[in-house]
Amino acid sequence: PLMVNFAIYIVSLPYHLENFIHLKKIIVMTKRKVLKKKINYIVGELFAECLINGKNCADQAKVNDVLADILNTQNEFISRISHTQPGNVKGFYKKLIQDFNAKANELIDAISKL
């Protein structure tokens, strides 16, 4: 019953308010898009740094492992952004950012050890 009443309320909104609701959805998607771009940028910088530092490394297998870990990190976090858990969305993104920062610091340490 509540869903029906809610749907009727949205349908009965004036035209300009309906557009505002759609804009609000677009703004949320834009923030998700910006977050993906930032993650891609940081991962790209880590990848380039690893390539530069790994050029003189004797153990190329270790370099390849770090590069694979960087790419897996990118795939993991981009997919986590794409599949947001319903409910506590703000807490979900806060945890995602904390996890990404921790993983990025771990990768920076691994790159510095090459």
Helices and strands as residue ranges (DSSP letters): H 2-11, H 15-54, H 60-82, H 89-112
